């Protein structure tokens, strides 16, 4: 039986980072950006009661690229960003 090909997880990370990275503007900026992690956070605001606003992060948890999951995550991330803007947690 042939050996199963190993998935290049850097491709998965790049796709997930691209989904999250499009929101790295205004008050949201990368707090961590490595080959395996990407994290977005914003400065403390009145709405966050003086605490840093943590928006989200990417860590490789998929085992292979999955277009349906990427699409679902992109939609959820967009909804989350809109909710953060409405709550005045980010600009």
PyMOL Python script that loads the backbone (N, CA, C, O; Angstrom):
from pymol import cmd

cmd.read_pdbstr("""\
ATOM      1  N   UNK A   1       0.847  -1.172   0.000  1.00  0.00           N
ATOM      2  CA  UNK A   1       0.000   0.000   0.000  1.00  0.00           C
ATOM      3  C   UNK A   1       0.900   1.246   0.000  1.00  0.00           C
ATOM      4  O   UNK A   1       1.814   1.340   0.819  1.00  0.00           O
ATOM      5  N   UNK A   2       0.653   2.206  -0.911  1.00  0.00           N
ATOM      6  CA  UNK A   2       1.501   3.394  -0.960  1.00  0.00           C
ATOM      7  C   UNK A   2       1.315   4.256   0.285  1.00  0.00           C
ATOM      8  O   UNK A   2       0.238   4.313   0.879  1.00  0.00           O
ATOM      9  N   UNK A   3       2.412   4.926   0.656  1.00  0.00           N
ATOM     10  CA  UNK A   3       2.360   5.834   1.808  1.00  0.00           C
ATOM     11  C   UNK A   3       1.481   7.035   1.483  1.00  0.00           C
ATOM     12  O   UNK A   3       1.491   7.546   0.363  1.00  0.00           O
ATOM     13  N   UNK A   4       0.734   7.470   2.466  1.00  0.00           N
ATOM     14  CA  UNK A   4      -0.131   8.634   2.294  1.00  0.00           C
ATOM     15  C   UNK A   4       0.736   9.893   2.202  1.00  0.00           C
ATOM     16  O   UNK A   4       1.646  10.091   3.007  1.00  0.00           O
ATOM     17  N   UNK A   5       0.443  10.733   1.216  1.00  0.00           N
ATOM     18  CA  UNK A   5       1.214  11.967   1.045  1.00  0.00           C
ATOM     19  C   UNK A   5       0.956  12.896   2.227  1.00  0.00           C
ATOM     20  O   UNK A   5      -0.177  13.023   2.692  1.00  0.00           O
ATOM     21  N   UNK A   6       2.010  13.541   2.706  1.00  0.00           N
ATOM     22  CA  UNK A   6       1.901  14.473   3.818  1.00  0.00           C
ATOM     23  C   UNK A   6       1.385  15.808   3.302  1.00  0.00           C
ATOM     24  O   UNK A   6       1.884  16.323   2.302  1.00  0.00           O
ATOM     25  N   UNK A   7       0.397  16.366   3.973  1.00  0.00           N
ATOM     26  CA  UNK A   7      -0.179  17.644   3.583  1.00  0.00           C
ATOM     27  C   UNK A   7       0.762  18.778   3.969  1.00  0.00           C
ATOM     28  O   UNK A   7       1.328  18.781   5.062  1.00  0.00           O
ATOM     29  N   UNK A   8       0.924  19.736   3.068  1.00  0.00           N
ATOM     30  CA  UNK A   8       1.711  20.930   3.348  1.00  0.00           C
ATOM     31  C   UNK A   8       0.830  21.889   4.136  1.00  0.00           C
ATOM     32  O   UNK A   8       0.017  22.609   3.557  1.00  0.00           O
ATOM     33  N   UNK A   9       0.990  21.898   5.447  1.00  0.00           N
ATOM     34  CA  UNK A   9       0.135  22.712   6.305  1.00  0.00           C
ATOM     35  C   UNK A   9       0.401  24.203   6.158  1.00  0.00           C
ATOM     36  O   UNK A   9      -0.402  25.017   6.614  1.00  0.00           O
ATOM     37  N   UNK A  10       1.521  24.577   5.526  1.00  0.00           N
ATOM     38  CA  UNK A  10       1.765  25.997   5.305  1.00  0.00           C
ATOM     39  C   UNK A  10       0.714  26.572   4.352  1.00  0.00           C
ATOM     40  O   UNK A  10       0.388  27.756   4.430  1.00  0.00           O
ATOM     41  N   UNK A  11       0.189  25.742   3.459  1.00  0.00           N
ATOM     42  CA  UNK A  11      -0.881  26.181   2.548  1.00  0.00           C
ATOM     43  C   UNK A  11      -2.147  26.472   3.355  1.00  0.00           C
ATOM     44  O   UNK A  11      -2.820  27.477   3.126  1.00  0.00           O
ATOM     45  N   UNK A  12      -2.462  25.597   4.290  1.00  0.00           N
ATOM     46  CA  UNK A  12      -3.632  25.787   5.151  1.00  0.00           C
ATOM     47  C   UNK A  12      -3.457  27.065   5.967  1.00  0.00           C
ATOM     48  O   UNK A  12      -4.374  27.883   6.046  1.00  0.00           O
ATOM     49  N   UNK A  13      -2.288  27.238   6.569  1.00  0.00           N
ATOM     50  CA  UNK A  13      -2.025  28.435   7.375  1.00  0.00           C
ATOM     51  C   UNK A  13      -2.152  29.699   6.530  1.00  0.00           C
ATOM     52  O   UNK A  13      -2.740  30.684   6.975  1.00  0.00           O
ATOM     53  N   UNK A  14      -1.613  29.681   5.331  1.00  0.00           N
ATOM     54  CA  UNK A  14      -1.677  30.859   4.456  1.00  0.00           C
ATOM     55  C   UNK A  14      -3.123  31.230   4.132  1.00  0.00           C
ATOM     56  O   UNK A  14      -3.468  32.412   4.120  1.00  0.00           O
ATOM     57  N   UNK A  15      -3.959  30.251   3.874  1.00  0.00           N
ATOM     58  CA  UNK A  15      -5.372  30.525   3.571  1.00  0.00           C
ATOM     59  C   UNK A  15      -6.095  31.096   4.782  1.00  0.00           C
ATOM     60  O   UNK A  15      -6.847  32.063   4.662  1.00  0.00           O
ATOM     61  N   UNK A  16      -5.868  30.497   5.954  1.00  0.00           N
ATOM     62  CA  UNK A  16      -6.516  30.990   7.165  1.00  0.00           C
ATOM     63  C   UNK A  16      -6.015  32.386   7.530  1.00  0.00           C
ATOM     64  O   UNK A  16      -6.793  33.240   7.957  1.00  0.00           O
ATOM     65  N   UNK A  17      -4.713  32.611   7.359  1.00  0.00           N
ATOM     66  CA  UNK A  17      -4.145  33.933   7.636  1.00  0.00           C
ATOM     67  C   UNK A  17      -4.726  34.980   6.690  1.00  0.00           C
ATOM     68  O   UNK A  17      -4.971  36.113   7.105  1.00  0.00           O
ATOM     69  N   UNK A  18      -4.946  34.625   5.444  1.00  0.00           N
ATOM     70  CA  UNK A  18      -5.528  35.557   4.477  1.00  0.00           C
ATOM     71  C   UNK A  18      -6.949  35.939   4.890  1.00  0.00           C
ATOM     72  O   UNK A  18      -7.345  37.096   4.749  1.00  0.00           O
ATOM     73  N   UNK A  19      -7.715  34.976   5.397  1.00  0.00           N
ATOM     74  CA  UNK A  19      -9.074  35.254   5.863  1.00  0.00           C
ATOM     75  C   UNK A  19      -9.032  36.262   7.006  1.00  0.00           C
ATOM     76  O   UNK A  19      -9.753  37.259   6.983  1.00  0.00           O
ATOM     77  N   UNK A  20      -8.199  36.010   7.994  1.00  0.00           N
ATOM     78  CA  UNK A  20      -8.102  36.880   9.167  1.00  0.00           C
ATOM     79  C   UNK A  20      -7.363  38.172   8.848  1.00  0.00           C
ATOM     80  O   UNK A  20      -7.716  39.237   9.355  1.00  0.00           O
ATOM     81  N   UNK A  21      -6.347  38.078   8.016  1.00  0.00           N
ATOM     82  CA  UNK A  21      -5.487  39.221   7.727  1.00  0.00           C
ATOM     83  C   UNK A  21      -6.175  40.379   7.034  1.00  0.00           C
ATOM     84  O   UNK A  21      -5.708  41.514   7.125  1.00  0.00           O
ATOM     85  N   UNK A  22      -7.268  40.121   6.349  1.00  0.00           N
ATOM     86  CA  UNK A  22      -7.939  41.226   5.657  1.00  0.00           C
ATOM     87  C   UNK A  22      -8.548  42.228   6.630  1.00  0.00           C
ATOM     88  O   UNK A  22      -8.941  43.322   6.227  1.00  0.00           O
ATOM     89  N   UNK A  23      -8.627  41.862   7.909  1.00  0.00           N
ATOM     90  CA  UNK A  23      -9.150  42.763   8.935  1.00  0.00           C
ATOM     91  C   UNK A  23      -8.034  43.481   9.701  1.00  0.00           C
ATOM     92  O   UNK A  23      -8.308  44.212  10.653  1.00  0.00           O
ATOM     93  N   UNK A  24      -6.792  43.278   9.294  1.00  0.00           N
ATOM     94  CA  UNK A  24      -5.647  43.950   9.933  1.00  0.00           C
ATOM     95  C   UNK A  24      -5.549  45.370   9.391  1.00  0.00           C
ATOM     96  O   UNK A  24      -4.712  45.678   8.543  1.00  0.00           O
ATOM     97  N   UNK A  25      -6.422  46.219   9.902  1.00  0.00           N
ATOM     98  CA  UNK A  25      -6.457  47.625   9.508  1.00  0.00           C
ATOM     99  C   UNK A  25      -7.120  48.403  10.638  1.00  0.00           C
ATOM    100  O   UNK A  25      -7.681  47.818  11.565  1.00  0.00           O
ATOM    101  N   UNK A  26      -7.050  49.703  10.552  1.00  0.00           N
ATOM    102  CA  UNK A  26      -7.630  50.508  11.625  1.00  0.00           C
ATOM    103  C   UNK A  26      -6.985  50.153  12.944  1.00  0.00           C
ATOM    104  O   UNK A  26      -5.760  50.100  13.055  1.00  0.00           O
ATOM    105  N   UNK A  27      -7.807  49.912  13.937  1.00  0.00           N
ATOM    106  CA  UNK A  27      -7.265  49.620  15.260  1.00  0.00           C
ATOM    107  C   UNK A  27      -6.797  48.170  15.416  1.00  0.00           C
ATOM    108  O   UNK A  27      -6.063  47.862  16.355  1.00  0.00           O
ATOM    109  N   UNK A  28      -7.207  47.281  14.515  1.00  0.00           N
ATOM    110  CA  UNK A  28      -6.769  45.878  14.603  1.00  0.00           C
ATOM    111  C   UNK A  28      -5.429  45.702  13.901  1.00  0.00           C
ATOM    112  O   UNK A  28      -5.288  46.006  12.717  1.00  0.00           O
ATOM    113  N   UNK A  29      -4.461  45.214  14.641  1.00  0.00           N
ATOM    114  CA  UNK A  29      -3.130  44.993  14.098  1.00  0.00           C
ATOM    115  C   UNK A  29      -2.601  43.635  14.553  1.00  0.00           C
ATOM    116  O   UNK A  29      -2.990  43.141  15.611  1.00  0.00           O
ATOM    117  N   UNK A  30      -1.712  43.028  13.754  1.00  0.00           N
ATOM    118  CA  UNK A  30      -1.150  41.742  14.169  1.00  0.00           C
ATOM    119  C   UNK A  30      -0.396  41.869  15.495  1.00  0.00           C
ATOM    120  O   UNK A  30       0.436  42.760  15.666  1.00  0.00           O
ATOM    121  N   UNK A  31      -0.693  40.992  16.400  1.00  0.00           N
ATOM    122  CA  UNK A  31       0.029  40.930  17.670  1.00  0.00           C
ATOM    123  C   UNK A  31       1.065  39.811  17.600  1.00  0.00           C
ATOM    124  O   UNK A  31       2.122  39.880  18.227  1.00  0.00           O
ATOM    125  N   UNK A  32       0.741  38.797  16.838  1.00  0.00           N
ATOM    126  CA  UNK A  32       1.676  37.685  16.615  1.00  0.00           C
ATOM    127  C   UNK A  32       1.550  37.300  15.154  1.00  0.00           C
ATOM    128  O   UNK A  32       0.443  37.147  14.637  1.00  0.00           O
ATOM    129  N   UNK A  33       2.687  37.142  14.489  1.00  0.00           N
ATOM    130  CA  UNK A  33       2.687  36.781  13.069  1.00  0.00           C
ATOM    131  C   UNK A  33       3.911  35.923  12.796  1.00  0.00           C
ATOM    132  O   UNK A  33       4.994  36.432  12.507  1.00  0.00           O
ATOM    133  N   UNK A  34       3.721  34.608  12.892  1.00  0.00           N
ATOM    134  CA  UNK A  34       4.812  33.660  12.653  1.00  0.00           C
ATOM    135  C   UNK A  34       4.388  32.684  11.562  1.00  0.00           C
ATOM    136  O   UNK A  34       3.300  32.804  10.998  1.00  0.00           O
ATOM    137  N   UNK A  35       5.237  31.738  11.278  1.00  0.00           N
ATOM    138  CA  UNK A  35       4.940  30.735  10.257  1.00  0.00           C
ATOM    139  C   UNK A  35       3.794  29.811  10.666  1.00  0.00           C
ATOM    140  O   UNK A  35       3.204  29.143   9.816  1.00  0.00           O
ATOM    141  N   UNK A  36       3.478  29.768  11.953  1.00  0.00           N
ATOM    142  CA  UNK A  36       2.418  28.872  12.421  1.00  0.00           C
ATOM    143  C   UNK A  36       1.288  29.574  13.177  1.00  0.00           C
ATOM    144  O   UNK A  36       0.278  28.946  13.494  1.00  0.00           O
ATOM    145  N   UNK A  37       1.447  30.875  13.471  1.00  0.00           N
ATOM    146  CA  UNK A  37       0.424  31.597  14.224  1.00  0.00           C
ATOM    147  C   UNK A  37       0.213  32.997  13.651  1.00  0.00           C
ATOM    148  O   UNK A  37       1.141  33.621  13.136  1.00  0.00           O
ATOM    149  N   UNK A  38      -1.009  33.469  13.751  1.00  0.00           N
ATOM    150  CA  UNK A  38      -1.345  34.837  13.366  1.00  0.00           C
ATOM    151  C   UNK A  38      -2.448  35.294  14.298  1.00  0.00           C
ATOM    152  O   UNK A  38      -3.467  34.617  14.436  1.00  0.00           O
ATOM    153  N   UNK A  39      -2.254  36.436  14.938  1.00  0.00           N
ATOM    154  CA  UNK A  39      -3.203  36.913  15.932  1.00  0.00           C
ATOM    155  C   UNK A  39      -3.469  38.397  15.726  1.00  0.00           C
ATOM    156  O   UNK A  39      -2.539  39.177  15.523  1.00  0.00           O
ATOM    157  N   UNK A  40      -4.741  38.786  15.779  1.00  0.00           N
ATOM    158  CA  UNK A  40      -5.128  40.191  15.642  1.00  0.00           C
ATOM    159  C   UNK A  40      -5.710  40.700  16.947  1.00  0.00           C
ATOM    160  O   UNK A  40      -6.526  40.038  17.588  1.00  0.00           O
ATOM    161  N   UNK A  41      -5.268  41.900  17.327  1.00  0.00           N
ATOM    162  CA  UNK A  41      -5.787  42.528  18.535  1.00  0.00           C
ATOM    163  C   UNK A  41      -5.790  44.033  18.341  1.00  0.00           C
ATOM    164  O   UNK A  41      -5.090  44.574  17.485  1.00  0.00           O
ATOM    165  N   UNK A  42      -6.582  44.680  19.143  1.00  0.00           N
ATOM    166  CA  UNK A  42      -6.663  46.131  19.109  1.00  0.00           C
ATOM    167  C   UNK A  42      -6.376  46.705  20.475  1.00  0.00           C
ATOM    168  O   UNK A  42      -6.353  45.980  21.470  1.00  0.00           O
ATOM    169  N   UNK A  43      -6.158  48.002  20.529  1.00  0.00           N
ATOM    170  CA  UNK A  43      -5.853  48.649  21.806  1.00  0.00           C
ATOM    171  C   UNK A  43      -7.091  48.689  22.708  1.00  0.00           C
ATOM    172  O   UNK A  43      -8.215  48.492  22.246  1.00  0.00           O
ATOM    173  N   UNK A  44      -6.869  48.942  23.979  1.00  0.00           N
ATOM    174  CA  UNK A  44      -8.004  49.089  24.888  1.00  0.00           C
ATOM    175  C   UNK A  44      -8.924  50.222  24.415  1.00  0.00           C
ATOM    176  O   UNK A  44      -8.466  51.227  23.872  1.00  0.00           O
ATOM    177  N   UNK A  45     -10.207  50.040  24.631  1.00  0.00           N
ATOM    178  CA  UNK A  45     -11.195  51.061  24.275  1.00  0.00           C
ATOM    179  C   UNK A  45     -12.138  51.266  25.450  1.00  0.00           C
ATOM    180  O   UNK A  45     -12.157  50.480  26.398  1.00  0.00           O
ATOM    181  N   UNK A  46     -12.901  52.311  25.371  1.00  0.00           N
ATOM    182  CA  UNK A  46     -13.908  52.541  26.403  1.00  0.00           C
ATOM    183  C   UNK A  46     -14.910  51.389  26.406  1.00  0.00           C
ATOM    184  O   UNK A  46     -15.331  50.921  27.464  1.00  0.00           O
ATOM    185  N   UNK A  47     -15.285  50.939  25.206  1.00  0.00           N
ATOM    186  CA  UNK A  47     -16.248  49.843  25.093  1.00  0.00           C
ATOM    187  C   UNK A  47     -15.697  48.525  25.642  1.00  0.00           C
ATOM    188  O   UNK A  47     -16.465  47.674  26.090  1.00  0.00           O
ATOM    189  N   UNK A  48     -14.364  48.352  25.610  1.00  0.00           N
ATOM    190  CA  UNK A  48     -13.765  47.117  26.140  1.00  0.00           C
ATOM    191  C   UNK A  48     -13.339  47.285  27.596  1.00  0.00           C
ATOM    192  O   UNK A  48     -12.629  46.448  28.153  1.00  0.00           O
ATOM    193  N   UNK A  49     -13.787  48.382  28.196  1.00  0.00           N
ATOM    194  CA  UNK A  49     -13.499  48.673  29.608  1.00  0.00           C
ATOM    195  C   UNK A  49     -12.004  48.716  29.894  1.00  0.00           C
ATOM    196  O   UNK A  49     -11.536  48.254  30.935  1.00  0.00           O
ATOM    197  N   UNK A  50     -11.261  49.288  28.932  1.00  0.00           N
ATOM    198  CA  UNK A  50      -9.832  49.478  29.127  1.00  0.00           C
ATOM    199  C   UNK A  50      -8.970  48.256  28.898  1.00  0.00           C
ATOM    200  O   UNK A  50      -7.768  48.288  29.159  1.00  0.00           O
ATOM    201  N   UNK A  51      -9.568  47.178  28.413  1.00  0.00           N
ATOM    202  CA  UNK A  51      -8.793  45.961  28.148  1.00  0.00           C
ATOM    203  C   UNK A  51      -8.511  45.851  26.656  1.00  0.00           C
ATOM    204  O   UNK A  51      -9.293  46.319  25.828  1.00  0.00           O
ATOM    205  N   UNK A  52      -7.389  45.229  26.326  1.00  0.00           N
ATOM    206  CA  UNK A  52      -7.046  44.995  24.932  1.00  0.00           C
ATOM    207  C   UNK A  52      -8.178  44.228  24.253  1.00  0.00           C
ATOM    208  O   UNK A  52      -8.789  43.348  24.860  1.00  0.00           O
ATOM    209  N   UNK A  53      -8.456  44.562  23.001  1.00  0.00           N
ATOM    210  CA  UNK A  53      -9.505  43.892  22.235  1.00  0.00           C
ATOM    211  C   UNK A  53      -8.861  42.776  21.418  1.00  0.00           C
ATOM    212  O   UNK A  53      -8.137  43.042  20.459  1.00  0.00           O
ATOM    213  N   UNK A  54      -9.121  41.543  21.795  1.00  0.00           N
ATOM    214  CA  UNK A  54      -8.597  40.392  21.064  1.00  0.00           C
ATOM    215  C   UNK A  54      -9.645  39.996  20.039  1.00  0.00           C
ATOM    216  O   UNK A  54     -10.761  39.616  20.396  1.00  0.00           O
ATOM    217  N   UNK A  55      -9.284  40.085  18.761  1.00  0.00           N
ATOM    218  CA  UNK A  55     -10.242  39.785  17.698  1.00  0.00           C
ATOM    219  C   UNK A  55     -10.218  38.321  17.286  1.00  0.00           C
ATOM    220  O   UNK A  55     -11.274  37.704  17.141  1.00  0.00           O
ATOM    221  N   UNK A  56      -9.056  37.767  17.100  1.00  0.00           N
ATOM    222  CA  UNK A  56      -8.996  36.374  16.681  1.00  0.00           C
ATOM    223  C   UNK A  56      -7.583  35.938  16.363  1.00  0.00           C
ATOM    224  O   UNK A  56      -6.651  36.742  16.364  1.00  0.00           O
ATOM    225  N   UNK A  57      -7.441  34.653  16.091  1.00  0.00           N
ATOM    226  CA  UNK A  57      -6.126  34.087  15.812  1.00  0.00           C
ATOM    227  C   UNK A  57      -6.245  32.899  14.869  1.00  0.00           C
ATOM    228  O   UNK A  57      -7.312  32.305  14.716  1.00  0.00           O
ATOM    229  N   UNK A  58      -5.143  32.578  14.255  1.00  0.00           N
ATOM    230  CA  UNK A  58      -5.037  31.430  13.360  1.00  0.00           C
ATOM    231  C   UNK A  58      -3.956  30.512  13.902  1.00  0.00           C
ATOM    232  O   UNK A  58      -2.831  30.939  14.158  1.00  0.00           O
ATOM    233  N   UNK A  59      -4.307  29.259  14.071  1.00  0.00           N
ATOM    234  CA  UNK A  59      -3.342  28.205  14.356  1.00  0.00           C
ATOM    235  C   UNK A  59      -3.731  27.043  13.458  1.00  0.00           C
ATOM    236  O   UNK A  59      -4.914  26.815  13.203  1.00  0.00           O
ATOM    237  N   UNK A  60      -2.749  26.320  12.988  1.00  0.00           N
ATOM    238  CA  UNK A  60      -3.046  25.209  12.089  1.00  0.00           C
ATOM    239  C   UNK A  60      -3.752  24.107  12.867  1.00  0.00           C
ATOM    240  O   UNK A  60      -3.163  23.472  13.741  1.00  0.00           O
ATOM    241  N   UNK A  61      -5.075  23.881  12.522  1.00  0.00           N
ATOM    242  CA  UNK A  61      -5.830  22.804  13.145  1.00  0.00           C
ATOM    243  C   UNK A  61      -6.458  21.931  12.082  1.00  0.00           C
ATOM    244  O   UNK A  61      -6.923  20.833  12.387  1.00  0.00           O
ATOM    245  N   UNK A  62      -6.485  22.391  10.840  1.00  0.00           N
ATOM    246  CA  UNK A  62      -6.974  21.542   9.747  1.00  0.00           C
ATOM    247  C   UNK A  62      -5.869  20.557   9.389  1.00  0.00           C
ATOM    248  O   UNK A  62      -4.694  20.823   9.641  1.00  0.00           O
ATOM    249  N   UNK A  63      -6.234  19.445   8.815  1.00  0.00           N
ATOM    250  CA  UNK A  63      -5.223  18.493   8.367  1.00  0.00           C
ATOM    251  C   UNK A  63      -5.018  18.563   6.864  1.00  0.00           C
ATOM    252  O   UNK A  63      -4.078  17.977   6.325  1.00  0.00           O
ATOM    253  N   UNK A  64      -5.915  19.292   6.184  1.00  0.00           N
ATOM    254  CA  UNK A  64      -5.818  19.457   4.734  1.00  0.00           C
ATOM    255  C   UNK A  64      -6.678  20.650   4.332  1.00  0.00           C
ATOM    256  O   UNK A  64      -7.622  20.995   5.043  1.00  0.00           O
ATOM    257  N   UNK A  65      -6.367  21.284   3.204  1.00  0.00           N
ATOM    258  CA  UNK A  65      -7.218  22.384   2.737  1.00  0.00           C
ATOM    259  C   UNK A  65      -8.646  21.897   2.501  1.00  0.00           C
ATOM    260  O   UNK A  65      -8.861  20.809   1.967  1.00  0.00           O
ATOM    261  N   UNK A  66      -9.615  22.713   2.904  1.00  0.00           N
ATOM    262  CA  UNK A  66     -11.022  22.361   2.740  1.00  0.00           C
ATOM    263  C   UNK A  66     -11.769  23.633   2.345  1.00  0.00           C
ATOM    264  O   UNK A  66     -12.043  24.486   3.190  1.00  0.00           O
ATOM    265  N   UNK A  67     -12.093  23.754   1.077  1.00  0.00           N
ATOM    266  CA  UNK A  67     -12.701  24.972   0.553  1.00  0.00           C
ATOM    267  C   UNK A  67     -14.002  25.334   1.256  1.00  0.00           C
ATOM    268  O   UNK A  67     -14.261  26.513   1.499  1.00  0.00           O
ATOM    269  N   UNK A  68     -14.821  24.347   1.587  1.00  0.00           N
ATOM    270  CA  UNK A  68     -16.086  24.628   2.284  1.00  0.00           C
ATOM    271  C   UNK A  68     -15.839  25.239   3.659  1.00  0.00           C
ATOM    272  O   UNK A  68     -16.528  26.178   4.058  1.00  0.00           O
ATOM    273  N   UNK A  69     -14.857  24.707   4.379  1.00  0.00           N
ATOM    274  CA  UNK A  69     -14.548  25.265   5.695  1.00  0.00           C
ATOM    275  C   UNK A  69     -13.936  26.653   5.581  1.00  0.00           C
ATOM    276  O   UNK A  69     -14.245  27.528   6.390  1.00  0.00           O
ATOM    277  N   UNK A  70     -13.073  26.871   4.591  1.00  0.00           N
ATOM    278  CA  UNK A  70     -12.500  28.208   4.393  1.00  0.00           C
ATOM    279  C   UNK A  70     -13.613  29.217   4.136  1.00  0.00           C
ATOM    280  O   UNK A  70     -13.593  30.318   4.688  1.00  0.00           O
ATOM    281  N   UNK A  71     -14.577  28.852   3.306  1.00  0.00           N
ATOM    282  CA  UNK A  71     -15.691  29.748   2.990  1.00  0.00           C
ATOM    283  C   UNK A  71     -16.524  30.033   4.241  1.00  0.00           C
ATOM    284  O   UNK A  71     -16.905  31.176   4.492  1.00  0.00           O
ATOM    285  N   UNK A  72     -16.801  29.000   5.014  1.00  0.00           N
ATOM    286  CA  UNK A  72     -17.575  29.178   6.242  1.00  0.00           C
ATOM    287  C   UNK A  72     -16.831  30.068   7.241  1.00  0.00           C
ATOM    288  O   UNK A  72     -17.431  30.951   7.854  1.00  0.00           O
ATOM    289  N   UNK A  73     -15.541  29.838   7.401  1.00  0.00           N
ATOM    290  CA  UNK A  73     -14.753  30.656   8.321  1.00  0.00           C
ATOM    291  C   UNK A  73     -14.669  32.112   7.862  1.00  0.00           C
ATOM    292  O   UNK A  73     -14.708  33.025   8.686  1.00  0.00           O
ATOM    293  N   UNK A  74     -14.556  32.328   6.566  1.00  0.00           N
ATOM    294  CA  UNK A  74     -14.519  33.698   6.046  1.00  0.00           C
ATOM    295  C   UNK A  74     -15.819  34.426   6.383  1.00  0.00           C
ATOM    296  O   UNK A  74     -15.790  35.588   6.788  1.00  0.00           O
ATOM    297  N   UNK A  75     -16.949  33.758   6.220  1.00  0.00           N
ATOM    298  CA  UNK A  75     -18.235  34.359   6.547  1.00  0.00           C
ATOM    299  C   UNK A  75     -18.382  34.643   8.035  1.00  0.00           C
ATOM    300  O   UNK A  75     -18.872  35.706   8.417  1.00  0.00           O
ATOM    301  N   UNK A  76     -17.965  33.710   8.874  1.00  0.00           N
ATOM    302  CA  UNK A  76     -18.047  33.904  10.324  1.00  0.00           C
ATOM    303  C   UNK A  76     -17.125  35.033  10.782  1.00  0.00           C
ATOM    304  O   UNK A  76     -17.488  35.826  11.652  1.00  0.00           O
ATOM    305  N   UNK A  77     -15.937  35.099  10.194  1.00  0.00           N
ATOM    306  CA  UNK A  77     -14.998  36.158  10.553  1.00  0.00           C
ATOM    307  C   UNK A  77     -15.567  37.519  10.169  1.00  0.00           C
ATOM    308  O   UNK A  77     -15.441  38.479  10.929  1.00  0.00           O
ATOM    309  N   UNK A  78     -16.184  37.610   9.009  1.00  0.00           N
ATOM    310  CA  UNK A  78     -16.786  38.869   8.580  1.00  0.00           C
ATOM    311  C   UNK A  78     -17.928  39.276   9.518  1.00  0.00           C
ATOM    312  O   UNK A  78     -18.032  40.443   9.897  1.00  0.00           O
ATOM    313  N   UNK A  79     -18.767  38.333   9.887  1.00  0.00           N
ATOM    314  CA  UNK A  79     -19.855  38.636  10.827  1.00  0.00           C
ATOM    315  C   UNK A  79     -19.303  39.110  12.166  1.00  0.00           C
ATOM    316  O   UNK A  79     -19.826  40.049  12.766  1.00  0.00           O
ATOM    317  N   UNK A  80     -18.249  38.457  12.625  1.00  0.00           N
ATOM    318  CA  UNK A  80     -17.622  38.860  13.886  1.00  0.00           C
ATOM    319  C   UNK A  80     -17.057  40.265  13.814  1.00  0.00           C
ATOM    320  O   UNK A  80     -17.210  41.051  14.749  1.00  0.00           O
ATOM    321  N   UNK A  81     -16.401  40.583  12.699  1.00  0.00           N
ATOM    322  CA  UNK A  81     -15.829  41.918  12.535  1.00  0.00           C
ATOM    323  C   UNK A  81     -16.928  42.977  12.535  1.00  0.00           C
ATOM    324  O   UNK A  81     -16.779  44.030  13.155  1.00  0.00           O
ATOM    325  N   UNK A  82     -18.020  42.702  11.847  1.00  0.00           N
ATOM    326  CA  UNK A  82     -19.143  43.653  11.834  1.00  0.00           C
ATOM    327  C   UNK A  82     -19.708  43.846  13.244  1.00  0.00           C
ATOM    328  O   UNK A  82     -20.049  44.967  13.624  1.00  0.00           O
ATOM    329  N   UNK A  83     -19.808  42.781  14.008  1.00  0.00           N
ATOM    330  CA  UNK A  83     -20.317  42.881  15.381  1.00  0.00           C
ATOM    331  C   UNK A  83     -19.352  43.684  16.257  1.00  0.00           C
ATOM    332  O   UNK A  83     -19.791  44.472  17.095  1.00  0.00           O
ATOM    333  N   UNK A  84     -18.047  43.491  16.072  1.00  0.00           N
ATOM    334  CA  UNK A  84     -17.049  44.250  16.841  1.00  0.00           C
ATOM    335  C   UNK A  84     -17.139  45.734  16.500  1.00  0.00           C
ATOM    336  O   UNK A  84     -17.037  46.584  17.384  1.00  0.00           O
ATOM    337  N   UNK A  85     -17.329  46.046  15.221  1.00  0.00           N
ATOM    338  CA  UNK A  85     -17.457  47.449  14.802  1.00  0.00           C
ATOM    339  C   UNK A  85     -18.730  48.070  15.387  1.00  0.00           C
ATOM    340  O   UNK A  85     -18.712  49.205  15.862  1.00  0.00           O
ATOM    341  N   UNK A  86     -19.817  47.328  15.347  1.00  0.00           N
ATOM    342  CA  UNK A  86     -21.088  47.832  15.873  1.00  0.00           C
ATOM    343  C   UNK A  86     -20.973  48.100  17.381  1.00  0.00           C
ATOM    344  O   UNK A  86     -21.537  49.071  17.887  1.00  0.00           O
ATOM    345  N   UNK A  87     -20.243  47.237  18.091  1.00  0.00           N
ATOM    346  CA  UNK A  87     -20.054  47.392  19.531  1.00  0.00           C
ATOM    347  C   UNK A  87     -18.966  48.428  19.853  1.00  0.00           C
ATOM    348  O   UNK A  87     -18.668  48.684  21.020  1.00  0.00           O
ATOM    349  N   UNK A  88     -18.382  49.016  18.808  1.00  0.00           N
ATOM    350  CA  UNK A  88     -17.327  50.026  18.937  1.00  0.00           C
ATOM    351  C   UNK A  88     -16.075  49.497  19.633  1.00  0.00           C
ATOM    352  O   UNK A  88     -15.391  50.220  20.358  1.00  0.00           O
ATOM    353  N   UNK A  89     -15.796  48.218  19.393  1.00  0.00           N
ATOM    354  CA  UNK A  89     -14.590  47.614  19.937  1.00  0.00           C
ATOM    355  C   UNK A  89     -13.404  47.804  19.009  1.00  0.00           C
ATOM    356  O   UNK A  89     -12.255  47.795  19.450  1.00  0.00           O
ATOM    357  N   UNK A  90     -13.684  47.978  17.713  1.00  0.00           N
ATOM    358  CA  UNK A  90     -12.628  48.213  16.721  1.00  0.00           C
ATOM    359  C   UNK A  90     -13.075  49.312  15.780  1.00  0.00           C
ATOM    360  O   UNK A  90     -14.260  49.624  15.669  1.00  0.00           O
ATOM    361  N   UNK A  91     -12.085  49.898  15.098  1.00  0.00           N
ATOM    362  CA  UNK A  91     -12.400  50.922  14.093  1.00  0.00           C
ATOM    363  C   UNK A  91     -12.023  50.430  12.724  1.00  0.00           C
ATOM    364  O   UNK A  91     -12.209  51.143  11.739  1.00  0.00           O
TER     365      UNK A  91
END
""", "prot")
cmd.dss("prot")
cmd.show_as("cartoon", "prot")
cmd.util.cbc("prot")
cmd.orient("prot")
